[in-house]
Amino acid sequence: MAKSSKETLLEQERFELKAKSGGGLLSYEVWGYVEKNETVVTRYNLAYINHAICQGDNGRVLGFDNAHGYHHRHYMGNVEAVEFESYAAIAERFQQEWLEIVNQMRGKKP
């Protein structure tokens, strides 16, 4: 997506997860602007990174972003276009999917 002149970094967070929470790293990066008291998201990159689960794609197990001109989902090295309703819907889907991955991994006994 093209960068807007009024675009600023709205959120940039990284959370290191403890092993009991699945391990790895959650990363959120969101760009946009506020206009008429409404936040407009122009770019985003949400990622769950865990090299113990996925060695490809720089350890990105799951991710959603809109780089390269389209909205897409990364999962274990594969990329697919996704329907974009809103950033809030994408963020919710990301949250649900990474929790599902972690819960599945917890269920596995070594």
C-alpha positions as CSV (number, residue, x, y, z in Angstrom):
1,M,0.0,0.0,0.0
2,A,1.2,3.5,-0.8
3,K,2.4,5.6,2.1
4,S,0.2,8.6,2.9
5,S,1.9,11.9,3.8
6,K,-0.1,12.0,7.1
7,E,0.6,8.4,8.0
8,T,2.3,7.7,11.3
9,L,3.2,4.7,13.4
10,L,0.1,3.9,15.5
11,E,1.3,0.8,17.2
12,Q,4.5,-1.2,17.5
13,E,4.7,-3.9,20.1
14,R,6.6,-7.1,20.6
15,F,5.7,-9.7,23.2
16,E,8.1,-12.5,24.1
17,L,5.9,-15.5,25.0
18,K,6.9,-17.9,27.8
19,A,7.1,-21.6,27.0
20,K,3.9,-22.3,28.8
21,S,2.2,-19.8,26.6
22,G,3.5,-21.4,23.4
23,G,6.9,-19.7,23.2
24,G,8.0,-17.4,20.4
25,L,7.2,-13.8,19.7
26,L,4.1,-11.8,18.9
27,S,4.7,-8.7,16.8
28,Y,2.3,-5.9,15.9
29,E,3.1,-3.0,13.6
30,V,0.3,-0.7,12.5
31,W,0.5,2.5,10.5
32,G,-2.2,5.0,9.7
33,Y,-3.7,8.3,10.8
34,V,-6.6,9.8,12.7
35,E,-9.1,11.9,10.8
36,K,-12.3,13.3,12.3
37,N,-11.8,11.2,15.4
38,E,-11.6,8.0,13.3
39,T,-8.5,5.9,13.1
40,V,-7.6,4.9,9.5
41,V,-5.2,2.0,9.2
42,T,-3.1,2.2,6.0
43,R,-0.5,-0.6,6.7
44,Y,-0.2,-3.4,9.2
45,N,2.0,-6.4,9.9
46,L,0.9,-8.9,12.6
47,A,3.1,-12.0,13.2
48,Y,3.5,-15.0,15.4
49,I,7.2,-16.1,15.2
50,N,8.4,-19.3,16.7
51,H,11.5,-21.0,15.2
52,A,10.6,-24.2,17.2
53,I,7.4,-24.6,15.1
54,C,8.5,-23.2,11.7
55,Q,12.0,-22.8,10.4
56,G,10.9,-21.2,7.0
57,D,9.7,-17.7,6.4
58,N,12.1,-16.4,9.1
59,G,10.2,-18.4,11.8
60,R,6.9,-16.8,11.0
61,V,4.3,-19.4,11.9
62,L,1.3,-17.1,11.3
63,G,1.1,-13.5,10.0
64,F,-1.3,-11.1,8.3
65,D,-0.2,-8.0,6.4
66,N,-1.0,-5.8,3.5
67,A,2.5,-5.4,2.0
68,H,3.0,-5.8,-1.8
69,G,-0.4,-4.2,-2.6
70,Y,-2.8,-6.8,-1.2
71,H,-4.0,-8.2,2.1
72,H,-2.6,-11.7,2.8
73,R,-2.0,-14.4,5.4
74,H,1.2,-16.2,6.0
75,Y,1.0,-19.7,7.5
76,M,4.0,-22.0,7.9
77,G,5.7,-20.7,4.8
78,N,2.6,-20.4,2.6
79,V,1.0,-17.2,1.5
80,E,-2.6,-16.7,0.5
81,A,-4.8,-13.6,-0.2
82,V,-7.5,-12.8,2.4
83,E,-10.7,-11.0,2.2
84,F,-10.3,-7.6,3.9
85,E,-13.3,-6.3,5.9
86,S,-11.4,-4.1,8.4
87,Y,-8.2,-4.0,10.3
88,A,-10.1,-4.9,13.5
89,A,-11.5,-8.0,11.9
90,I,-8.0,-9.0,10.7
91,A,-6.5,-8.4,14.2
92,E,-9.3,-10.5,15.7
93,R,-8.7,-13.3,13.3
94,F,-4.9,-13.2,14.0
95,Q,-5.6,-13.4,17.7
96,Q,-7.9,-16.4,17.4
97,E,-5.6,-18.3,15.0
98,W,-2.4,-17.9,17.0
99,L,-4.2,-19.0,20.2
100,E,-5.5,-22.1,18.3
101,I,-2.0,-22.9,17.1
102,V,-0.6,-22.6,20.7
103,N,-3.4,-24.7,22.1
104,Q,-2.8,-27.4,19.5
105,M,0.9,-27.4,20.3
106,R,0.2,-27.7,24.1
107,G,-1.9,-30.7,23.4
108,K,1.0,-32.5,21.8
109,K,3.2,-34.5,24.2
110,P,6.9,-34.9,23.3
